[in-house]
């Protein structure tokens, strides 16, 4: 290893090619975090050179390269182990400087810069490739050639992505600088600042040194390597085969994992990673049948794959393709899904991914002997287990471990017993951390709480969609002519409106009971039995109309079977009695959609005081958040106190509402929903 300080002039003036291996990640630097700060550093350096003050060098970071084999007549080649983002950016910057200098007539300076971005022809010369000093990874090569066009990158090349954007940024920046500083001396100071004033530490490994140890400890400027980046590097550093064979394996197995979908950020719990990193974590836990934190993913993968990279890579590709088919398919709004996609959509609505390693395990070739009937039975049981736990607000702590223990157990039983053992295992839980709620517990949870105030919108919509789809025969019944309801788009409507006082006054209530009965109605209209889906644009004015007018509107425009059932059974009036009856009917359907084994008993007794406190706290937070939704982004404590009467009706057991409001605002601050600005003022966090 030979570390030296080098300027861009020293790095690029010789006949060298710096090749970024195919297993490196694509170009990721951007304007805000890298290009703009780099350009500001260059301007400051040019100012110091002009005024002959201060340090006239600026450290840009390090890069690590290793010599590659070459033949007589070929340009010397270096494999870039780390620092490809810096080297690539410097080449694009130099291309911009060359282009602008040439346009403005500074031909001598321009030709000096051109020698730093283009090699001279040799006896064995590929003009499209060998002329470039830096040759990026496969994913960036076409866009790099567009960005490095010495005639200037075309701004209409929208497919050129970040590299083209970098060229456009530096073109504009250099042009503006030379417009404001138009002398040839100014052009010289700028050129000197970039070519000689910037400094990098060049670390050149010997041919026999291990580059993997270096790569794992270094990050590009401001863009930490993800576990997926490290895994990719490890795989292709250790895979068998020559250069062309390795590239073929990359193109076949890994390149499909580098498109935009896999790079999208996804949040599970409070942790955010690219989707590829999440997949690899779920997949490896399924393979190891062992739980571990996602922060240990690369370490665990390296231990697992050290001696069998060639075998593992095709397995990852197959599992990833299937994972994407299921997860991406579950986001489609219309049409029939596979049973696993239905499960994935519904669990995503709950915000639950604990079952994913088990689902990946179920898809592996080793489980091919499990029949389709048993697979469907398993998926239905897993869905029932998790939906029922969500309905009774069972805690999520320990669920990763529980599902991993289930996976380990199932991996030891014959294929023909897997479904039966899944049922037995799920049914055996008796702790709050692992029990499968029985019918009575679910019924009590739905009846005891104001359904609309209790659950997040995504959960409520999914429950109502599932009831509607069951009515239409999906996914486990006999399908009707109607397709499944559009997923994730319908709005939730109160059949008896929240603003019922406008058109729903009751004349036969005794005067002395008006207040109490009105409060009771305010509470009961949030029950499950008063909710339905609206698949068209919700018209608030029509929603508040009297029952006879709503019936006429529904008959004209409604295609929701849940609503049609209400119209058929209640053509004349809709009141608390109808809501109560329908709540029980829908609860019975929920229990049928997500069944438990006959005679199943959940946790042996009530969830206990701690669990009840958990439920109450969650309800309070949901109620308060609904109040905050009606306020502007910045609000005051006094404005929140204005909801005291409404919250008092929702929580009649609490006699210190304003104290409770302050307490819950503090909870929401700790959970990062809001920020305290001082003097009784708050701001919602985006």
Residue pairs with C-beta under 8 A, 6 or more apart in sequence:
1 203
1 204
1 205
1 206
1 209
2 203
2 204
2 206
3 62
3 201
3 202
3 203
3 204
4 201
4 202
4 204
5 199
5 200
5 201
5 202
6 199
6 200
6 201
6 202
7 195
7 196
7 197
7 198
7 199
7 200
8 90
8 94
8 116
8 194
8 195
8 196
8 198
8 200
9 116
9 195
9 196
11 87
11 200
11 202
12 90
12 91
12 94
12 116
12 117
12 133
13 115
13 116
14 76
15 75
15 76
15 119
15 120
15 122
16 75
16 76
16 77
16 78
16 119
16 133
17 75
17 76
17 77
17 78
17 119
17 130
17 132
17 133
17 134
17 135
18 65
18 78
18 80
18 84
18 87
18 133
18 134
18 135
19 68
19 77
19 78
19 79
19 80
19 135
20 80
20 84
20 88
20 134
20 135
20 136
20 137
20 140
21 79
21 80
21 137
21 236
22 137
22 138
22 236
22 246
22 247
22 250
23 137
23 232
23 233
23 235
23 236
23 237
23 250
23 254
24 80
24 84
24 137
24 232
24 233
25 137
25 225
25 226
25 229
25 232
26 136
26 137
26 139
26 140
26 258
27 84
27 85
27 88
27 136
27 140
27 144
27 161
27 162
27 163
28 85
28 162
28 220
28 223
29 35
29 85
29 88
29 89
29 162
29 166
29 220
29 221
29 222
29 223
30 162
30 165
31 165
31 166
31 169
33 222
33 223
34 85
34 89
34 221
34 222
34 223
35 89
35 166
35 169
35 170
36 169
38 60
38 89
38 93
39 169
39 170
39 173
41 58
41 60
41 198
42 58
42 93
42 190
42 193
42 194
42 197
42 198
43 177
43 193
44 58
45 56
45 57
45 58
45 193
45 197
45 198
46 177
46 186
46 189
46 190
46 192
46 193
46 197
48 54
48 55
48 56
49 56
49 189
49 192
49 193
49 197
50 185
50 186
50 189
56 197
57 197
57 198
57 199
58 197
58 198
58 199
59 199
59 200
59 201
60 86
60 90
60 198
60 199
60 200
61 83
61 86
61 200
61 201
61 221
62 82
62 83
62 200
62 201
62 202
62 203
62 218
63 80
63 82
63 83
63 84
63 86
63 87
63 200
63 201
63 202
63 203
64 80
64 81
64 82
64 83
64 203
64 204
64 205
64 211
64 214
64 215
64 218
65 78
65 79
65 80
65 81
65 83
65 202
65 203
65 204
65 205
66 78
66 79
66 81
66 204
66 205
66 206
66 207
66 209
66 211
67 76
67 77
67 78
67 79
67 204
67 205
67 206
67 207
68 77
68 78
68 79
69 77
70 76
70 77
71 124
73 122
73 123
73 124
74 122
74 124
75 119
75 122
75 130
78 204
79 211
80 87
80 134
81 205
81 211
81 214
81 215
82 214
82 215
82 218
82 220
83 200
83 218
83 220
84 134
84 136
84 137
84 220
85 220
85 221
85 223
86 200
86 220
86 221
87 134
88 134
88 136
88 140
88 144
88 163
89 166
90 198
91 117
91 132
91 133
91 134
91 148
92 147
92 148
92 163
92 166
92 167
92 170
93 166
93 170
93 194
94 113
94 116
94 117
94 194
94 195
95 117
95 147
95 148
95 149
95 150
95 167
95 170
96 167
96 170
96 171
96 173
96 174
97 113
97 170
97 174
97 190
97 191
97 194
98 110
98 113
98 114
98 117
98 150
99 150
99 151
99 152
99 171
100 171
100 174
100 175
100 178
101 107
101 109
101 110
101 113
101 178
101 187
101 191
102 110
102 150
104 178
104 187
106 184
106 187
109 184
109 187
109 188
109 191
112 191
112 195
113 191
113 195
114 150
116 133
116 195
117 132
117 133
117 148
117 150
118 131
118 132
118 133
118 150
119 130
119 131
119 132
119 133
121 127
121 130
121 131
122 130
128 145
129 135
132 144
132 145
132 148
134 144
135 141
135 144
136 144
138 247
138 250
138 251
138 255
139 255
139 258
140 163
143 159
143 160
143 161
143 162
143 163
143 164
144 163
146 153
146 154
146 157
146 160
146 163
146 164
147 153
147 160
147 163
147 164
147 166
147 167
148 167
152 167
152 171
153 160
153 164
153 167
153 168
153 171
154 164
155 164
155 168
157 164
158 164
174 190
177 186
177 190
178 186
178 187
178 190
181 187
181 190
203 214
205 211
205 214
211 237
212 233
212 234
212 237
212 238
215 230
215 233
215 237
216 230
216 233
216 298
218 225
219 225
226 273
226 274
226 276
226 277
227 273
227 277
227 280
227 281
227 294
227 297
227 298
227 301
228 257
228 274
228 276
228 277
228 280
230 298
231 280
231 297
231 298
231 301
232 254
234 298
234 301
234 302
234 305
234 309
235 254
235 305
235 309
235 312
235 313
236 246
236 249
236 250
236 254
238 305
238 306
238 309
239 246
239 249
239 309
239 310
239 313
240 309
240 310
241 249
249 313
252 317
253 313
253 314
253 316
253 317
254 313
254 317
256 317
256 320
256 321
257 276
257 317
257 320
261 275
261 324
261 328
262 274
262 275
262 276
262 279
262 320
262 324
263 274
263 275
263 276
264 274
264 275
265 272
265 273
265 274
265 275
266 272
266 273
266 274
266 275
266 278
268 278
268 353
271 294
273 281
273 294
276 320
277 294
277 297
278 294
278 353
279 319
279 320
279 323
280 297
280 301
280 316
281 294
281 297
282 323
282 353
282 356
282 357
282 360
283 316
283 319
283 320
283 323
283 357
283 360
284 297
284 300
284 301
284 304
285 291
285 292
285 357
285 404
286 357
286 358
286 360
286 361
286 364
286 407
287 304
288 300
288 304
289 361
289 404
289 407
289 408
289 411
290 404
291 400
291 401
291 404
292 300
304 312
305 312
319 360
319 363
319 364
322 360
322 363
323 360
326 338
326 340
326 341
326 344
326 359
327 344
329 337
329 338
329 341
329 344
330 337
330 341
330 342
330 344
330 345
330 348
331 345
332 487
333 486
333 487
333 488
333 489
334 483
334 484
334 486
334 487
335 483
335 484
336 474
336 475
336 479
336 483
336 484
337 345
337 475
337 484
339 375
339 376
339 379
339 380
339 475
339 476
340 359
340 379
342 383
342 474
342 475
343 355
343 359
343 379
343 382
343 383
344 359
345 462
345 487
346 383
346 387
346 462
346 466
347 353
347 355
347 383
347 386
349 458
349 459
349 461
349 462
349 488
350 386
350 387
350 390
350 458
350 459
350 462
351 456
351 458
352 386
352 390
352 396
352 399
354 386
354 396
354 399
354 400
354 402
354 403
355 382
355 386
355 403
357 403
357 404
357 407
358 382
358 403
358 406
358 407
358 410
361 367
361 407
361 410
361 411
362 370
362 375
362 378
367 415
367 418
369 415
369 416
370 378
370 415
370 418
370 419
371 416
373 419
374 416
374 418
374 419
375 419
376 476
377 419
377 422
377 423
378 418
378 419
378 422
380 476
380 594
380 595
381 419
381 422
381 423
381 426
382 422
382 426
383 594
384 436
384 594
384 595
384 596
385 426
385 436
387 463
387 594
388 436
388 437
388 441
388 442
388 594
388 596
389 435
389 436
389 437
390 455
390 459
391 437
391 442
391 445
391 446
391 463
391 590
392 437
392 441
392 442
392 445
392 607
393 445
393 611
393 614
393 615
393 618
394 432
394 433
394 435
394 437
394 607
394 611
395 432
395 433
395 611
395 614
397 433
398 433
398 434
399 433
399 434
402 429
402 433
402 434
406 422
406 425
406 426
409 421
409 425
410 418
410 421
410 422
410 425
413 421
423 597
426 436
427 436
427 596
427 597
427 600
429 435
429 436
429 603
430 603
430 604
431 603
432 603
432 607
432 608
432 611
435 602
435 603
436 596
436 600
436 602
437 445
437 596
437 602
437 603
438 596
438 600
438 601
438 602
439 591
439 596
440 602
441 602
441 603
442 587
442 590
442 591
443 587
443 591
446 528
446 583
446 587
446 590
447 583
447 587
449 615
449 619
450 523
450 526
450 527
450 619
450 650
451 460
451 526
451 527
451 528
451 531
451 583
452 460
452 492
452 494
452 526
452 527
452 531
453 526
453 619
453 622
453 623
453 626
453 650
454 618
454 619
454 622
455 463
455 622
456 622
457 492
458 488
460 492
460 531
461 488
461 490
461 492
461 533
463 528
463 590
464 490
464 492
464 531
464 532
464 533
464 562
465 485
465 487
465 490
465 533
466 590
466 593
467 562
467 586
467 589
467 590
467 593
468 485
468 533
468 560
468 561
468 562
469 475
469 484
469 485
470 476
470 477
470 589
470 592
470 593
471 561
471 562
471 565
472 479
472 480
472 482
472 483
472 484
472 485
472 561
473 479
473 480
474 484
475 484
482 559
482 561
485 533
485 535
485 560
486 535
489 535
490 533
490 534
490 535
490 560
491 533
491 534
491 538
492 531
492 532
492 533
492 534
493 531
493 532
493 533
493 534
493 538
493 543
494 525
494 526
494 530
494 531
494 543
495 530
495 531
495 532
495 550
495 563
495 566
495 574
495 579
496 504
496 521
496 525
496 530
496 547
496 574
496 575
496 579
497 503
497 504
497 525
497 543
497 544
498 525
499 544
500 521
500 525
500 544
501 518
502 544
503 544
503 545
503 546
503 549
504 546
504 547
506 517
506 575
509 517
519 649
520 576
521 576
522 649
523 649
523 650
524 530
524 576
524 579
524 580
525 579
527 579
527 580
527 583
528 582
528 583
528 586
528 587
529 578
529 579
529 580
529 581
529 582
529 583
529 584
529 585
529 586
530 579
530 582
530 583
532 560
532 562
532 563
532 566
533 560
533 562
533 563
534 560
535 559
535 560
536 557
542 549
542 550
542 553
543 550
545 553
547 573
547 574
551 567
551 571
554 563
554 564
554 567
555 567
558 564
558 567
562 586
566 574
566 578
566 582
569 578
570 578
596 602
606 612
607 615
617 667
619 651
620 651
620 660
620 664
621 664
621 667
621 668
623 647
623 650
623 651
624 640
624 643
624 647
624 661
624 664
624 665
624 668
625 668
625 673
627 640
627 643
627 646
627 647
628 635
628 640
628 674
628 684
631 639
631 640
633 683
633 684
634 677
634 681
634 682
634 683
634 684
635 681
635 682
635 683
635 684
636 680
636 681
636 682
637 661
637 662
637 665
637 680
637 681
637 682
638 680
640 661
640 665
641 658
641 661
643 661
644 657
644 658
644 661
647 657
647 660
647 661
648 654
648 657
651 657
651 660
654 660
665 674
665 682
668 674
669 675
669 676
672 685
673 684
673 685
674 682
674 683
674 684
674 685
675 682
675 683
675 685
676 682
677 683
